[in-house]
Amino acid sequence: MENIAPVATKPTMDINKVMTDMTNFQGQFNLNKTGFDSKMPGHNTDHTMILRQQPRTAKKVGSGISLPVEVRQEMGLMLDDHQCALTIALHQYNKHHWLTEGAESFLSLHHLLDEHIDKTQKHIDMVGERVARLGVVPTAHPVTQHELSYIKHEVEGRYTMRDFLRNDLEQELKLQQMMRQTISRAHELKDFGTVQVLEEVLVDREDLGYHLYSVLEDDTLVRGMEHLISAENNLAGDRPMDPNSKLQ
């Protein structure tokens, strides 16, 4: 009977780091950033196109949704920040998808990240469509999207697969936290259309976060692979290779 007693487990180092970073996260929406801003990429007005509406502004009339313009503006800006953040998450997922390697990663994580990419692309479209339906112009310039996003892309370079997934999990938790704020605010403003869209997205994002959390958990089928953690010939770094080897 002693063998079936529950055993208290501690979170892995990766999950602990995510939780620590989350306690320091102070996500804010860019509700004051509307219209043209000369400091923003893609906001150059030196062109011959006919301007019909400035970025991140709401139509005064004609949106077809019976909400006050002030409500549509606030909800549209919040949703646009989510759309920007989801786009940053998509870029990071693409990078990690391209760089999967190792016995446990090359196939299984490659396919897992495929699903994360597909879901994120779907969510970007859902949220962007809602921004447009509220009569607001969504942000599309990639540099401006990163500027407005409440999550940021990791630094360039190749890192370990656990580093990649830990960064992805942190992004998912931040997305969830910020979406809950918008859902709560949308209820207050009786914008139930936005509530429905974001609740569907949120449930999916929680599922994606659960995937990443589960992969980073401590238990594994792979044991006794000392070469993965040994300081000598550490596979996470650069292995010594015979310069005459045809494997290079």
N, C-alpha and C positions, 0 to 999 in steps of 0.2 A: 504493500500500500504506500510505502514511503516514495516509491518511484513515480507515483502518479500525482504526488502533491504539486500544486502550482508553484512555479519558480518565478520570483520577481526578476524582471529583466530591465536593463538600463538601455536608454536610447543609444544608437550608434553615435560615434563622434560627428558624422556628417549631419545627422538629424539634430543633434545638440547645437551644432553651429547654425543651422537654419533657424531653430527656435530662438537663439540668441539674437540673430540678425533681425528677426521679426519683432522682437521687443523694442528695437530701436527704429522701426519703420514708422515714419510720420507722413503717410501719403496725403497729399492735398490736391484738390482739383483746381484747374486754371480758369476759374470763373471770370477773371478780369481780363483774360486775353481774347479779345474779339477784334474783328476788322483787320485792316492792313497794319503791319508793324515792320518798319524798315529794317529792324534788327533780325527779323525772321527769314530764314532761307525760303525762297519761292514766293516772297511777297513783293518782288520787284514790279513796279507799275509801268515800267518803260517798255510798252508793247502796243500793238495796234488792235488788240482784241476789244470787243465791246463788253464792258463790265455790266453785269446784271445784279450781282450781289457780292458783297465783301465776304472773306472767309470768316467762319465761326460767328456769323450773325443770323438772326432769325427773320423770316419774312413777317412783315407787319400783318398782312392779310393773305388769304389764298392758300394756306397750307392744307385745308380740308380736314383739319383736326380741331375739334371745338375745345381748345384750351387757350387761355390767355397767352399773349405773345411773351410775357415775362416768364411764364412756366415753360413754354416751349424753348425759350432761350436757355434757361438754367439747365433743363434736362438735356437739351441738345449739346451743350458744352460738356456736361459730365459724360454723356455717352461718347462724345468725340474723344475725350481723354481715354476712355476704355478702348475705343477703336485703335487709338495710337498705341496703347500698351499691348493690346493683342497683336498688333503688327510687329512690335519689338520681340514679343514672345515667339512669334512665327519665325523671324529671322534667326533667333538663337536656336530654336528647334531644328531648323534647316542645317545649321552648322553642325550640331551634334549628330544629326542623322548622317551627314556626309562623313563624319570622322569616327563612326563606331568601329571598334576593333576588339579583338580578344575572343576567347572561347565562349564567354557568357554574353558577349555584346554584339558581335558582328552580325548575327542573324536575329537573335531574339530582341535585342534593343533596337535594332534597325527597323524591325516591323512594329515594335511598340511606338517608336517615334513617328513612324508613318501615320499611325492613328492620331497621334497628338497633332501632327501637322494638318491632317484633313479636318479635324474638329476645329482647330484654330482658324483655318481658312473660312470654314462655315460661319464661325462666330463673328469674324471680322465683317463678313457680308451682312449678317443679321443686325449687328449693331450699327454699321454704316447706313444700312437702309432705314433704320429707325431715326437716325440723325436727320437724314434727308426728308423723311415723312413729317418730322416736326418742323420742317421749313428752314433748317440750319444747314450751312455749307460745311461738309466734313473736311478734315485735313487730309491731304493726300501726298504732300511732298515728304519724302522719306526722312530728310534731316529735320524738318519741322516736327514730324511725328515723334522722333526721338526726343526732341526738345520738350514737347508737351507731355510725353509719357511719364507716368509716376513710377514705372520700372525702367531700368536701364540695361542695355546689353552688356554682357560680360566683356572683359578686355580681350583683344585679339590674341590668337595663339592656340596651340594644342595643349590640353591638360588631360588629367586622368578622366576616365568615364564616370567615376564617382563624383569628381569635381563638377563635371558637366551636369549630371543629374541633380546634384545638390543645388546648383544654381537654378535649374529649371523648377525644382520644387519650391524654392524661395519665391520665384516669380509667380507660381500658381497660387501660393498662399496670399501674396499681396493682391493679385487680381481678385480673389475671392473676397478679401476684406474690403476692398474698395467697391466692389459690386454690391455688397450688402448695404453699404452706406447709401448708394444711389437708390436701391430698391426701397429702403426705409424712407428716403426723401420723396421718392415718387409716390408712395402711399400717402404721405402728408399732402402732396399737391394734387392728388386724385388723377395722376397720370398712370392709369392702370394698363395702358398699352405698353408703356416702357417696363412696368412691373413684369408683365407676362414675358416679354422678350428677354429681360435680364435674368428672370428666375430660371428659364430654360437654359440659358448660357451658364448660369452659376452651377446648376446641378451637374452639367457636363464637366465644368472646370474642377469641381470637387472630385469627380471620378478620375480625371487626369492626375490630380494631385495625389489621390490614393494610389494610383499606379506607381508614381515615382517614390512615394513614401515606402511602399511595400518592397520595391526593388532595393532600396537603401537599408532595409531592415537587416538585422545581424545574421539571421540564420541563412544557410546556403547549402547546396548540394556539393559544392566544390570545397574539399578540405585537403590539407597536407601539401599545398603548393607553395613550399617555402621560397621558391624562386620569385614569387610575386612580392614578397615582403622583405627579402634579404637585401641588405645594402649592396651586396656584390651581385653584379649582373641584374640589376633591378629593371624589370621590363617596363616600368613606368618611365624610365629615363632612356638614355642612349646605350644600347648594348654594344660591347666590343664585337666587331665583325671582321673576319678575314678579308682584306682588300681584294683578294683573288676570288672570293666567293661569287658564284653566279646568281646568288640570291639577292644581291644588292640591286 
